[in-house]
């Protein structure tokens, strides 16, 4: 009996502390936030080719490409910080694959658009392929940037920008750091 009361007390304390953090969420100056998972910044992807291996993080490569493409479409957008809220949050999940036999990079970006309250407004996918060899860092990074840029161009043709501007105001907004959870 004592164990269950202690567990319930810990859960209640945890819930109250999390609700206090959500209540203190800062309102972003931008109407739209871009969320890229911290895992894309912290964990490396391995491209394997005969006689050459290349490790890289997807987040630092994708971030400037995605921000530039979304800002070019006229939306007021900023990168998500852990405790910010906005009217719309766009989560972009990258994935890449290199086929060493055909010398082709395959890129895929999945964008999920969330309202400020956390409901899903739409999911869009952009794909691209880029011919290229793996080589020294500069050459491989060039091909990776190219395939992400092409995938982002494909994604922007499918992304409905009206969702970003016509979103209704929500009283209780979800911090963008919780989108990945």
N, C-alpha and C positions, 0 to 999 in steps of 0.2 A: 504494500500500500504506500509506503514512504517513497519507494522508487518512482511510482507513477506520479505522485504529487510533485516530486522534484523535476521529472521530465516535463510535466505540464507547465510548471513555473519557468523552466528554461525556454520552452517553445513560446510562451507568452512574452517573455522578456525579449527574445529574438524578434518576434513579430512587431512589438512596439518600437524597437530600435530601427527596424527597416522602414516602418511607416513614417518615423520621424525623418529619416533620410529622404524619402520620397517627397515629403511635404516641403523640404528645403531645396528642392530641385530648382536650378536657375533657369530662367526663361532665356532662350537664345535670341540674339538680335536678328538672326536669319529666320525666314519662315520655313525653311527646309534644312534638314541635317542629313549628312551622308555618314552611314555607319559601315565601317569595315572591321571585321572581327580582330581582336588582339592576337588571336592565333595566327592570322596571316602576317603579322609583324614579328612574332616570336619564334615560329617554327619554320624551318627551311623545307623547301621542296627540292627533290633530287631529280635532276634530268640525267639519265644514263645513256651514254652512247659508247660505241667501241673506242677504247683508248682514251676516253675523256669523260669526266664526271663534272657536273656543275650543280652547286647548291645555291639557292637564293630564297629570299623572303618575298612573298607576293604582295603584301601590303604596301611597302615603299614604292614598288613599281606601279601599282594600280592607282594609288591615291592621287597623284597629279593628273593622270589621264582622265579619271572619273570626274574630278572637280572641274577641270577645263571643259570637258564635254557638257556637263550639266550647266555650268555657268554660261556657256555659249548659247544654250537654248533659252536664256533669259530668266532662269530661276535664281532667286536669291538663296544661295546655299553655302553652308559652312560644314567643316568636319566635326563630327560628334565628339564631344567630351563626355565623360562618364555620367555627369549629373545634369546635363542640359535637357530642356524640353523644347519642342517646336510643334508647329501645326502639322507637319509631315516629316516622316523619317524614311530615308531610302537605305535599305541594306543591300550591299553588293557582295556576293560570294564568288570569288574567282576559282577557276581550276584550269590547269594546263597539263598537256601531255605531249611528249616528243616521241615521234616514231623515227628511230634511227635508220631503219632500212629505207624508208621513203624520204627521209630528211624533211619532215613536215612537223611544224608546231601546230597543235590543236588547242585553241583557247576557247573558254566558255565562261560567260559571266551571267549570273542569275541575280536579278534585282527584284526585291520584294518591297513594295511601297506600303508603309504603315501610316495610319492616321495618328494624330497626337494622343489619342486615347489608347492606342495599341491594336486596333482592329486592322486586318489586312485589306488593303484596297486593290491590290493586284500583284501578280507575279509575272515577270518578263524575262526572256532569255536571249542573249546575244552570243553568236558563235562565229569563229573565224579560223582560218588556216593560213599559215605562212611557211613558204619554202625557205629552208636555210640549214646550214650545217651548225653543229656545235663547234665552237672554237675557243679562243681566248675570251676573257670576260667581256671585252668591248663588243665583239661580234655577237656573242650569245645574248647579251643584254639588249643589243639593237633588235634582234629578232623577237625577243620577249616583249619589248615595248611595242613593236609593230603589231604583233598578234593581239595584245591587249587593246591597242588603239583600234584595230579593225573590229574586234569583238564589241568594243564600246560604241563604235559607229553603228553596228548592227543593232545593238541594244537600244540606242537612241531613236532608231526608226520605229521601234515597237513600243517604247515607253510613252504612255499617255500623259503629256505634260499638263493637261487640264486637271488631273487629279491633284497636282501640286498647288494649283491656284484656287480651285473651287472647294477645297476641304473646309468643312464646318468647324467652328471653334468648339473646343471641348473644355469643360470645366476642370476635370481631373486629367492631367496629362502624364503620360508615362515617360520616365527618363530614358534617353536613348541607350544608355548602358545596359538596360534590362532587355533590349531587343534580342541580343545574342543569347540570352538565357532562355 
